[in-house]
């Protein structure tokens, strides 16, 4: 016995099922410290703060001597 479907799935039924598989756009919020966009409930990658506290030490790029 093989895994053979009993009936053909119509294009509409197949499309209705696959319509839930799309990618959703990122939901970004503004960081209250620096104003850069970040994901909600995440540490800000720009300034390193979370809920008003500094939790990451961010390295600043210094001017390279030429």
N, CA, C and O atoms as a Tripos MOL2 file, in Angstrom:
@<TRIPOS>MOLECULE
protein
  264   263    66     0     0
PROTEIN
NO_CHARGES

@<TRIPOS>ATOM
      1 N           0.8310   -1.1720    0.0000 N.3       1 UNK1
      2 CA          0.0000    0.0000    0.0000 C.3       1 UNK1
      3 C           0.8810    1.2430    0.0000 C.2       1 UNK1
      4 O           1.7780    1.3880    0.8310 O.2       1 UNK1
      5 N           0.6110    2.1250   -0.9370 N.am      2 UNK2
      6 CA          1.3730    3.3570   -1.0410 C.3       2 UNK2
      7 C           0.6210    4.5200   -0.4160 C.2       2 UNK2
      8 O          -0.5620    4.4240   -0.0900 O.2       2 UNK2
      9 N           1.3200    5.5830   -0.2660 N.am      3 UNK3
     10 CA          0.7090    6.7910    0.2820 C.3       3 UNK3
     11 C           0.0790    7.5660   -0.8670 C.2       3 UNK3
     12 O           0.6230    8.5740   -1.3190 O.2       3 UNK3
     13 N          -1.0510    7.0980   -1.3290 N.am      4 UNK4
     14 CA         -1.7400    7.7180   -2.4510 C.3       4 UNK4
     15 C          -2.9530    8.4700   -1.9370 C.2       4 UNK4
     16 O          -3.7510    7.9080   -1.1870 O.2       4 UNK4
     17 N          -3.1140    9.7530   -2.3310 N.am      5 UNK5
     18 CA         -4.2800   10.4940   -1.8750 C.3       5 UNK5
     19 C          -5.5690    9.9330   -2.4620 C.2       5 UNK5
     20 O          -5.5940    9.4890   -3.6100 O.2       5 UNK5
     21 N          -6.6380    9.9560   -1.6700 N.am      6 UNK6
     22 CA         -7.9160    9.4420   -2.1610 C.3       6 UNK6
     23 C          -8.5490   10.3780   -3.1690 C.2       6 UNK6
     24 O          -9.2000    9.9370   -4.1160 O.2       6 UNK6
     25 N          -8.3530   11.6860   -2.9620 N.am      7 UNK7
     26 CA         -8.9260   12.6610   -3.8920 C.3       7 UNK7
     27 C          -7.9130   13.7490   -4.1800 C.2       7 UNK7
     28 O          -7.0200   14.0160   -3.3770 O.2       7 UNK7
     29 N          -8.0640   14.3670   -5.3270 N.am      8 UNK8
     30 CA         -7.1840   15.4560   -5.7210 C.3       8 UNK8
     31 C          -7.5400   16.7060   -4.9050 C.2       8 UNK8
     32 O          -8.7100   16.9990   -4.6560 O.2       8 UNK8
     33 N          -6.4930   17.4270   -4.5010 N.am      9 UNK9
     34 CA         -6.6860   18.6850   -3.7750 C.3       9 UNK9
     35 C          -6.7770   19.8050   -4.8090 C.2       9 UNK9
     36 O          -5.8820   19.9620   -5.6390 O.2       9 UNK9
     37 N          -7.8530   20.5770   -4.7570 N.am     10 UNK10
     38 CA         -8.0420   21.6450   -5.7370 C.3      10 UNK10
     39 C          -7.0170   22.7570   -5.5120 C.2      10 UNK10
     40 O          -6.4290   22.8700   -4.4370 O.2      10 UNK10
     41 N          -6.8170   23.5690   -6.5410 N.am     11 UNK11
     42 CA         -5.8590   24.6680   -6.4460 C.3      11 UNK11
     43 C          -6.2740   25.6600   -5.3630 C.2      11 UNK11
     44 O          -5.4170   26.2160   -4.6770 O.2      11 UNK11
     45 N          -7.5570   25.8830   -5.2030 N.am     12 UNK12
     46 CA         -8.0310   26.8140   -4.1730 C.3      12 UNK12
     47 C          -7.7520   26.2720   -2.7780 C.2      12 UNK12
     48 O          -7.2620   27.0020   -1.9160 O.2      12 UNK12
     49 N          -8.0550   25.0200   -2.5520 N.am     13 UNK13
     50 CA         -7.8340   24.4440   -1.2260 C.3      13 UNK13
     51 C          -6.3420   24.4160   -0.8930 C.2      13 UNK13
     52 O          -5.9460   24.6850    0.2410 O.2      13 UNK13
     53 N          -5.5300   24.0930   -1.8780 N.am     14 UNK14
     54 CA         -4.0860   24.0900   -1.6790 C.3      14 UNK14
     55 C          -3.5920   25.5130   -1.3940 C.2      14 UNK14
     56 O          -2.7560   25.7090   -0.5120 O.2      14 UNK14
     57 N          -4.0980   26.5020   -2.1300 N.am     15 UNK15
     58 CA         -3.6990   27.8930   -1.9220 C.3      15 UNK15
     59 C          -4.1640   28.4240   -0.5820 C.2      15 UNK15
     60 O          -3.4430   29.1790    0.0700 O.2      15 UNK15
     61 N          -5.3720   28.0350   -0.1590 N.am     16 UNK16
     62 CA         -5.8690   28.4570    1.1520 C.3      16 UNK16
     63 C          -4.9740   27.9380    2.2670 C.2      16 UNK16
     64 O          -4.7340   28.6370    3.2510 O.2      16 UNK16
     65 N          -4.4870   26.7270    2.1190 N.am     17 UNK17
     66 CA         -3.6090   26.1460    3.1270 C.3      17 UNK17
     67 C          -2.2560   26.8530    3.1310 C.2      17 UNK17
     68 O          -1.7060   27.1260    4.1980 O.2      17 UNK17
     69 N          -1.7220   27.1480    1.9650 N.am     18 UNK18
     70 CA         -0.4000   27.7600    1.8660 C.3      18 UNK18
     71 C          -0.4120   29.2560    2.1500 C.2      18 UNK18
     72 O           0.6540   29.8540    2.3010 O.2      18 UNK18
     73 N          -1.5680   29.8680    2.2260 N.am     19 UNK19
     74 CA         -1.6240   31.3130    2.4380 C.3      19 UNK19
     75 C          -1.1360   31.7010    3.8300 C.2      19 UNK19
     76 O          -0.8380   32.8720    4.0660 O.2      19 UNK19
     77 N          -1.0470   30.7580    4.7490 N.am     20 UNK20
     78 CA         -0.5760   31.0420    6.1040 C.3      20 UNK20
     79 C           0.9420   31.0010    6.2000 C.2      20 UNK20
     80 O           1.4950   31.3350    7.2480 O.2      20 UNK20
     81 N           1.6320   30.6000    5.1310 N.am     21 UNK21
     82 CA          3.0690   30.3700    5.1970 C.3      21 UNK21
     83 C           3.8980   31.5840    4.7910 C.2      21 UNK21
     84 O           5.1220   31.4860    4.7060 O.2      21 UNK21
     85 N           3.2630   32.7170    4.5420 N.am     22 UNK22
     86 CA          3.9990   33.8770    4.0750 C.3      22 UNK22
     87 C           4.8230   34.4960    5.1900 C.2      22 UNK22
     88 O           4.5420   34.2920    6.3710 O.2      22 UNK22
     89 N           5.8470   35.2570    4.8050 N.am     23 UNK23
     90 CA          6.6790   35.9600    5.7700 C.3      23 UNK23
     91 C           5.9860   37.2410    6.2010 C.2      23 UNK23
     92 O           5.3800   37.9380    5.3870 O.2      23 UNK23
     93 N           6.0790   37.5390    7.4740 N.am     24 UNK24
     94 CA          5.4830   38.7540    7.9950 C.3      24 UNK24
     95 C           6.5690   39.8200    8.1060 C.2      24 UNK24
     96 O           7.7170   39.4810    8.3920 O.2      24 UNK24
     97 N           6.2500   41.0900    7.8920 N.am     25 UNK25
     98 CA          7.2660   42.1350    8.0220 C.3      25 UNK25
     99 C           7.6940   42.3010    9.4780 C.2      25 UNK25
    100 O           6.9180   42.0520   10.4010 O.2      25 UNK25
    101 N           8.9450   42.7280    9.6640 N.am     26 UNK26
    102 CA          9.4610   42.9450   11.0080 C.3      26 UNK26
    103 C           8.6940   44.0680   11.6920 C.2      26 UNK26
    104 O           8.4100   45.0980   11.0820 O.2      26 UNK26
    105 N           8.3650   43.8640   12.9540 N.am     27 UNK27
    106 CA          7.7220   44.8940   13.7570 C.3      27 UNK27
    107 C           8.8230   45.6220   14.5130 C.2      27 UNK27
    108 O           9.4100   45.0680   15.4420 O.2      27 UNK27
    109 N           9.1030   46.8500   14.1230 N.am     28 UNK28
    110 CA         10.1600   47.6210   14.7550 C.3      28 UNK28
    111 C           9.5600   48.7460   15.5910 C.2      28 UNK28
    112 O           8.5340   49.3270   15.2370 O.2      28 UNK28
    113 N          10.2160   49.0390   16.6970 N.am     29 UNK29
    114 CA          9.8340   50.1590   17.5470 C.3      29 UNK29
    115 C          11.0390   51.0780   17.6830 C.2      29 UNK29
    116 O          12.1690   50.6760   17.4070 O.2      29 UNK29
    117 N          10.7980   52.2980   18.1030 N.am     30 UNK30
    118 CA         11.8730   53.2680   18.2650 C.3      30 UNK30
    119 C          12.4830   53.1250   19.6510 C.2      30 UNK30
    120 O          11.7660   53.0500   20.6490 O.2      30 UNK30
    121 N          13.7930   53.0870   19.7080 N.am     31 UNK31
    122 CA         14.4940   53.0240   20.9950 C.3      31 UNK31
    123 C          14.2950   54.3480   21.7280 C.2      31 UNK31
    124 O          14.5350   55.4040   21.1420 O.2      31 UNK31
    125 N          13.8640   54.3270   22.9910 N.am     32 UNK32
    126 CA         13.6330   55.5850   23.7100 C.3      32 UNK32
    127 C          14.9330   56.3270   24.0370 C.2      32 UNK32
    128 O          14.8960   57.5300   24.2950 O.2      32 UNK32
    129 N          16.0750   55.6440   24.0310 N.am     33 UNK33
    130 CA         17.3490   56.2950   24.3720 C.3      33 UNK33
    131 C          17.9750   56.9910   23.1620 C.2      33 UNK33
    132 O          18.3490   58.1620   23.2300 O.2      33 UNK33
    133 N          18.0860   56.2400   22.0410 N.am     34 UNK34
    134 CA         18.8170   56.7890   20.8990 C.3      34 UNK34
    135 C          17.9250   57.0580   19.6920 C.2      34 UNK34
    136 O          18.3520   57.7410   18.7620 O.2      34 UNK34
    137 N          16.7000   56.5410   19.6820 N.am     35 UNK35
    138 CA         15.7810   56.8010   18.5950 C.3      35 UNK35
    139 C          15.9350   55.8810   17.3890 C.2      35 UNK35
    140 O          15.2120   56.0320   16.4050 O.2      35 UNK35
    141 N          16.8570   54.9390   17.4470 N.am     36 UNK36
    142 CA         17.0580   54.0070   16.3380 C.3      36 UNK36
    143 C          15.9890   52.9180   16.3820 C.2      36 UNK36
    144 O          15.4890   52.5900   17.4580 O.2      36 UNK36
    145 N          15.6300   52.3510   15.2260 N.am     37 UNK37
    146 CA         14.6520   51.2500   15.2340 C.3      37 UNK37
    147 C          15.2680   49.9730   15.7930 C.2      37 UNK37
    148 O          16.4190   49.6420   15.5120 O.2      37 UNK37
    149 N          14.4760   49.2690   16.5880 N.am     38 UNK38
    150 CA         14.9110   47.9910   17.1640 C.3      38 UNK38
    151 C          13.6980   47.0920   17.2890 C.2      38 UNK38
    152 O          12.5630   47.5610   17.2000 O.2      38 UNK38
    153 N          13.9270   45.8000   17.4950 N.am     39 UNK39
    154 CA         12.8250   44.8750   17.6850 C.3      39 UNK39
    155 C          12.3140   44.9890   19.1200 C.2      39 UNK39
    156 O          13.1100   45.2030   20.0340 O.2      39 UNK39
    157 N          10.9940   44.8510   19.3390 N.am     40 UNK40
    158 CA         10.4750   44.9620   20.6980 C.3      40 UNK40
    159 C          10.9890   43.8320   21.5940 C.2      40 UNK40
    160 O          11.1550   42.7030   21.1330 O.2      40 UNK40
    161 N          11.2370   44.1240   22.8490 N.am     41 UNK41
    162 CA         11.7180   43.1750   23.8590 C.3      41 UNK41
    163 C          13.1270   42.6900   23.5560 C.2      41 UNK41
    164 O          13.5140   41.6050   23.9890 O.2      41 UNK41
    165 N          13.8990   43.4830   22.8170 N.am     42 UNK42
    166 CA         15.2870   43.1630   22.5170 C.3      42 UNK42
    167 C          16.1710   44.3160   22.9810 C.2      42 UNK42
    168 O          15.7200   45.4560   23.0810 O.2      42 UNK42
    169 N          17.4340   44.0060   23.2630 N.am     43 UNK43
    170 CA         18.4050   45.0380   23.5920 C.3      43 UNK43
    171 C          18.6700   45.8400   22.3270 C.2      43 UNK43
    172 O          18.7740   45.2730   21.2400 O.2      43 UNK43
    173 N          18.7780   47.1400   22.4640 N.am     44 UNK44
    174 CA         19.0500   48.0050   21.3190 C.3      44 UNK44
    175 C          20.4700   47.7320   20.8280 C.2      44 UNK44
    176 O          21.4180   47.8650   21.6020 O.2      44 UNK44
    177 N          20.6400   47.3490   19.5510 N.am     45 UNK45
    178 CA         21.9940   47.0740   19.0630 C.3      45 UNK45
    179 C          22.8240   48.3380   18.8820 C.2      45 UNK45
    180 O          24.0470   48.2580   18.7660 O.2      45 UNK45
    181 N          22.1840   49.4990   18.8550 N.am     46 UNK46
    182 CA         22.9180   50.7450   18.6340 C.3      46 UNK46
    183 C          23.4970   51.3010   19.9330 C.2      46 UNK46
    184 O          24.6690   51.6740   19.9780 O.2      46 UNK46
    185 N          22.6860   51.3580   20.9880 N.am     47 UNK47
    186 CA         23.1720   51.9730   22.2300 C.3      47 UNK47
    187 C          23.3360   50.9580   23.3700 C.2      47 UNK47
    188 O          23.9620   51.2840   24.3790 O.2      47 UNK47
    189 N          22.7950   49.7440   23.2420 N.am     48 UNK48
    190 CA         23.0070   48.7090   24.2570 C.3      48 UNK48
    191 C          22.1350   48.8330   25.4840 C.2      48 UNK48
    192 O          22.4850   48.2910   26.5320 O.2      48 UNK48
    193 N          21.0010   49.5340   25.3950 N.am     49 UNK49
    194 CA         20.1250   49.6750   26.5570 C.3      49 UNK49
    195 C          18.9050   48.7770   26.4120 C.2      49 UNK49
    196 O          18.4900   48.4350   25.3040 O.2      49 UNK49
    197 N          18.3470   48.4070   27.5450 N.am     50 UNK50
    198 CA         17.1090   47.6400   27.5900 C.3      50 UNK50
    199 C          16.3190   48.1090   28.7940 C.2      50 UNK50
    200 O          16.8010   48.0300   29.9250 O.2      50 UNK50
    201 N          15.1060   48.5970   28.5620 N.am     51 UNK51
    202 CA         14.2050   49.1000   29.5990 C.3      51 UNK51
    203 C          14.8710   50.1790   30.4450 C.2      51 UNK51
    204 O          14.7190   50.2020   31.6660 O.2      51 UNK51
    205 N          15.6070   51.0680   29.7920 N.am     52 UNK52
    206 CA         16.2210   52.1990   30.4740 C.3      52 UNK52
    207 C          17.5340   51.9100   31.1720 C.2      52 UNK52
    208 O          18.1090   52.8080   31.7870 O.2      52 UNK52
    209 N          18.0280   50.6680   31.0950 N.am     53 UNK53
    210 CA         19.2920   50.3180   31.7410 C.3      53 UNK53
    211 C          20.3260   49.9690   30.6880 C.2      53 UNK53
    212 O          19.9930   49.4140   29.6410 O.2      53 UNK53
    213 N          21.5790   50.2950   30.9650 N.am     54 UNK54
    214 CA         22.6750   49.9430   30.0750 C.3      54 UNK54
    215 C          23.0530   48.4950   30.3610 C.2      54 UNK54
    216 O          23.5190   48.1880   31.4580 O.2      54 UNK54
    217 N          22.8580   47.5920   29.3860 N.am     55 UNK55
    218 CA         23.1400   46.1760   29.6110 C.3      55 UNK55
    219 C          24.2640   45.6610   28.7220 C.2      55 UNK55
    220 O          24.8100   44.5900   28.9880 O.2      55 UNK55
    221 N          24.6240   46.3990   27.6710 N.am     56 UNK56
    222 CA         25.7360   46.0210   26.8120 C.3      56 UNK56
    223 C          26.6960   47.1870   26.6740 C.2      56 UNK56
    224 O          26.2830   48.3400   26.5530 O.2      56 UNK56
    225 N          27.9720   46.8740   26.6940 N.am     57 UNK57
    226 CA         28.9770   47.9000   26.4320 C.3      57 UNK57
    227 C          29.1980   47.9270   24.9230 C.2      57 UNK57
    228 O          29.6630   46.9450   24.3440 O.2      57 UNK57
    229 N          28.8650   49.0460   24.2880 N.am     58 UNK58
    230 CA         28.9790   49.1840   22.8540 C.3      58 UNK58
    231 C          30.3190   49.8410   22.5320 C.2      58 UNK58
    232 O          30.6590   50.8890   23.0810 O.2      58 UNK58
    233 N          31.0780   49.2030   21.6270 N.am     59 UNK59
    234 CA         32.3560   49.7730   21.2040 C.3      59 UNK59
    235 C          32.0840   50.8830   20.2050 C.2      59 UNK59
    236 O          31.3130   50.7100   19.2620 O.2      59 UNK59
    237 N          32.7220   52.0230   20.4220 N.am     60 UNK60
    238 CA         32.5720   53.1320   19.4910 C.3      60 UNK60
    239 C          33.7560   53.1280   18.5500 C.2      60 UNK60
    240 O          34.8880   52.8710   18.9600 O.2      60 UNK60
    241 N          33.4930   53.4150   17.2820 N.am     61 UNK61
    242 CA         34.5640   53.4590   16.2990 C.3      61 UNK61
    243 C          35.2740   54.8030   16.4070 C.2      61 UNK61
    244 O          34.6560   55.8560   16.2550 O.2      61 UNK61
    245 N          36.5720   54.7560   16.6710 N.am     62 UNK62
    246 CA         37.3500   55.9690   16.7510 C.3      62 UNK62
    247 C          37.9500   56.2700   15.3860 C.2      62 UNK62
    248 O          38.1560   55.3650   14.5770 O.2      62 UNK62
    249 N          38.2240   57.5210   15.1380 N.am     63 UNK63
    250 CA         38.8140   57.9180   13.8750 C.3      63 UNK63
    251 C          40.2100   57.3170   13.7390 C.2      63 UNK63
    252 O          41.0460   57.4470   14.6330 O.2      63 UNK63
    253 N          40.4470   56.6580   12.6080 N.am     64 UNK64
    254 CA         41.7500   56.0330   12.3830 C.3      64 UNK64
    255 C          42.7400   57.0960   11.9180 C.2      64 UNK64
    256 O          42.4140   57.9040   11.0480 O.2      64 UNK64
    257 N          43.9260   57.1050   12.4790 N.am     65 UNK65
    258 CA         44.9230   58.0890   12.0170 C.3      65 UNK65
    259 C          45.3840   57.7340   10.6130 C.2      65 UNK65
    260 O          45.7100   56.5810   10.3300 O.2      65 UNK65
    261 N          45.4110   58.7300    9.7360 N.am     66 UNK66
    262 CA         45.8110   58.5050    8.3540 C.3      66 UNK66
    263 C          47.2310   58.9230    8.1000 C.2      66 UNK66
    264 O          47.7200   58.7970    6.9780 O.2      66 UNK66
@<TRIPOS>BOND
     1     1     2 1
     2     2     3 1
     3     3     4 2
     4     3     5 am
     5     5     6 1
     6     6     7 1
     7     7     8 2
     8     7     9 am
     9     9    10 1
    10    10    11 1
    11    11    12 2
    12    11    13 am
    13    13    14 1
    14    14    15 1
    15    15    16 2
    16    15    17 am
    17    17    18 1
    18    18    19 1
    19    19    20 2
    20    19    21 am
    21    21    22 1
    22    22    23 1
    23    23    24 2
    24    23    25 am
    25    25    26 1
    26    26    27 1
    27    27    28 2
    28    27    29 am
    29    29    30 1
    30    30    31 1
    31    31    32 2
    32    31    33 am
    33    33    34 1
    34    34    35 1
    35    35    36 2
    36    35    37 am
    37    37    38 1
    38    38    39 1
    39    39    40 2
    40    39    41 am
    41    41    42 1
    42    42    43 1
    43    43    44 2
    44    43    45 am
    45    45    46 1
    46    46    47 1
    47    47    48 2
    48    47    49 am
    49    49    50 1
    50    50    51 1
    51    51    52 2
    52    51    53 am
    53    53    54 1
    54    54    55 1
    55    55    56 2
    56    55    57 am
    57    57    58 1
    58    58    59 1
    59    59    60 2
    60    59    61 am
    61    61    62 1
    62    62    63 1
    63    63    64 2
    64    63    65 am
    65    65    66 1
    66    66    67 1
    67    67    68 2
    68    67    69 am
    69    69    70 1
    70    70    71 1
    71    71    72 2
    72    71    73 am
    73    73    74 1
    74    74    75 1
    75    75    76 2
    76    75    77 am
    77    77    78 1
    78    78    79 1
    79    79    80 2
    80    79    81 am
    81    81    82 1
    82    82    83 1
    83    83    84 2
    84    83    85 am
    85    85    86 1
    86    86    87 1
    87    87    88 2
    88    87    89 am
    89    89    90 1
    90    90    91 1
    91    91    92 2
    92    91    93 am
    93    93    94 1
    94    94    95 1
    95    95    96 2
    96    95    97 am
    97    97    98 1
    98    98    99 1
    99    99   100 2
   100    99   101 am
   101   101   102 1
   102   102   103 1
   103   103   104 2
   104   103   105 am
   105   105   106 1
   106   106   107 1
   107   107   108 2
   108   107   109 am
   109   109   110 1
   110   110   111 1
   111   111   112 2
   112   111   113 am
   113   113   114 1
   114   114   115 1
   115   115   116 2
   116   115   117 am
   117   117   118 1
   118   118   119 1
   119   119   120 2
   120   119   121 am
   121   121   122 1
   122   122   123 1
   123   123   124 2
   124   123   125 am
   125   125   126 1
   126   126   127 1
   127   127   128 2
   128   127   129 am
   129   129   130 1
   130   130   131 1
   131   131   132 2
   132   131   133 am
   133   133   134 1
   134   134   135 1
   135   135   136 2
   136   135   137 am
   137   137   138 1
   138   138   139 1
   139   139   140 2
   140   139   141 am
   141   141   142 1
   142   142   143 1
   143   143   144 2
   144   143   145 am
   145   145   146 1
   146   146   147 1
   147   147   148 2
   148   147   149 am
   149   149   150 1
   150   150   151 1
   151   151   152 2
   152   151   153 am
   153   153   154 1
   154   154   155 1
   155   155   156 2
   156   155   157 am
   157   157   158 1
   158   158   159 1
   159   159   160 2
   160   159   161 am
   161   161   162 1
   162   162   163 1
   163   163   164 2
   164   163   165 am
   165   165   166 1
   166   166   167 1
   167   167   168 2
   168   167   169 am
   169   169   170 1
   170   170   171 1
   171   171   172 2
   172   171   173 am
   173   173   174 1
   174   174   175 1
   175   175   176 2
   176   175   177 am
   177   177   178 1
   178   178   179 1
   179   179   180 2
   180   179   181 am
   181   181   182 1
   182   182   183 1
   183   183   184 2
   184   183   185 am
   185   185   186 1
   186   186   187 1
   187   187   188 2
   188   187   189 am
   189   189   190 1
   190   190   191 1
   191   191   192 2
   192   191   193 am
   193   193   194 1
   194   194   195 1
   195   195   196 2
   196   195   197 am
   197   197   198 1
   198   198   199 1
   199   199   200 2
   200   199   201 am
   201   201   202 1
   202   202   203 1
   203   203   204 2
   204   203   205 am
   205   205   206 1
   206   206   207 1
   207   207   208 2
   208   207   209 am
   209   209   210 1
   210   210   211 1
   211   211   212 2
   212   211   213 am
   213   213   214 1
   214   214   215 1
   215   215   216 2
   216   215   217 am
   217   217   218 1
   218   218   219 1
   219   219   220 2
   220   219   221 am
   221   221   222 1
   222   222   223 1
   223   223   224 2
   224   223   225 am
   225   225   226 1
   226   226   227 1
   227   227   228 2
   228   227   229 am
   229   229   230 1
   230   230   231 1
   231   231   232 2
   232   231   233 am
   233   233   234 1
   234   234   235 1
   235   235   236 2
   236   235   237 am
   237   237   238 1
   238   238   239 1
   239   239   240 2
   240   239   241 am
   241   241   242 1
   242   242   243 1
   243   243   244 2
   244   243   245 am
   245   245   246 1
   246   246   247 1
   247   247   248 2
   248   247   249 am
   249   249   250 1
   250   250   251 1
   251   251   252 2
   252   251   253 am
   253   253   254 1
   254   254   255 1
   255   255   256 2
   256   255   257 am
   257   257   258 1
   258   258   259 1
   259   259   260 2
   260   259   261 am
   261   261   262 1
   262   262   263 1
   263   263   264 2
@<TRIPOS>SUBSTRUCTURE
     1 UNK1         2 RESIDUE 1 A UNK
     2 UNK2         6 RESIDUE 1 A UNK
     3 UNK3        10 RESIDUE 1 A UNK
     4 UNK4        14 RESIDUE 1 A UNK
     5 UNK5        18 RESIDUE 1 A UNK
     6 UNK6        22 RESIDUE 1 A UNK
     7 UNK7        26 RESIDUE 1 A UNK
     8 UNK8        30 RESIDUE 1 A UNK
     9 UNK9        34 RESIDUE 1 A UNK
    10 UNK10       38 RESIDUE 1 A UNK
    11 UNK11       42 RESIDUE 1 A UNK
    12 UNK12       46 RESIDUE 1 A UNK
    13 UNK13       50 RESIDUE 1 A UNK
    14 UNK14       54 RESIDUE 1 A UNK
    15 UNK15       58 RESIDUE 1 A UNK
    16 UNK16       62 RESIDUE 1 A UNK
    17 UNK17       66 RESIDUE 1 A UNK
    18 UNK18       70 RESIDUE 1 A UNK
    19 UNK19       74 RESIDUE 1 A UNK
    20 UNK20       78 RESIDUE 1 A UNK
    21 UNK21       82 RESIDUE 1 A UNK
    22 UNK22       86 RESIDUE 1 A UNK
    23 UNK23       90 RESIDUE 1 A UNK
    24 UNK24       94 RESIDUE 1 A UNK
    25 UNK25       98 RESIDUE 1 A UNK
    26 UNK26      102 RESIDUE 1 A UNK
    27 UNK27      106 RESIDUE 1 A UNK
    28 UNK28      110 RESIDUE 1 A UNK
    29 UNK29      114 RESIDUE 1 A UNK
    30 UNK30      118 RESIDUE 1 A UNK
    31 UNK31      122 RESIDUE 1 A UNK
    32 UNK32      126 RESIDUE 1 A UNK
    33 UNK33      130 RESIDUE 1 A UNK
    34 UNK34      134 RESIDUE 1 A UNK
    35 UNK35      138 RESIDUE 1 A UNK
    36 UNK36      142 RESIDUE 1 A UNK
    37 UNK37      146 RESIDUE 1 A UNK
    38 UNK38      150 RESIDUE 1 A UNK
    39 UNK39      154 RESIDUE 1 A UNK
    40 UNK40      158 RESIDUE 1 A UNK
    41 UNK41      162 RESIDUE 1 A UNK
    42 UNK42      166 RESIDUE 1 A UNK
    43 UNK43      170 RESIDUE 1 A UNK
    44 UNK44      174 RESIDUE 1 A UNK
    45 UNK45      178 RESIDUE 1 A UNK
    46 UNK46      182 RESIDUE 1 A UNK
    47 UNK47      186 RESIDUE 1 A UNK
    48 UNK48      190 RESIDUE 1 A UNK
    49 UNK49      194 RESIDUE 1 A UNK
    50 UNK50      198 RESIDUE 1 A UNK
    51 UNK51      202 RESIDUE 1 A UNK
    52 UNK52      206 RESIDUE 1 A UNK
    53 UNK53      210 RESIDUE 1 A UNK
    54 UNK54      214 RESIDUE 1 A UNK
    55 UNK55      218 RESIDUE 1 A UNK
    56 UNK56      222 RESIDUE 1 A UNK
    57 UNK57      226 RESIDUE 1 A UNK
    58 UNK58      230 RESIDUE 1 A UNK
    59 UNK59      234 RESIDUE 1 A UNK
    60 UNK60      238 RESIDUE 1 A UNK
    61 UNK61      242 RESIDUE 1 A UNK
    62 UNK62      246 RESIDUE 1 A UNK
    63 UNK63      250 RESIDUE 1 A UNK
    64 UNK64      254 RESIDUE 1 A UNK
    65 UNK65      258 RESIDUE 1 A UNK
    66 UNK66      262 RESIDUE 1 A UNK
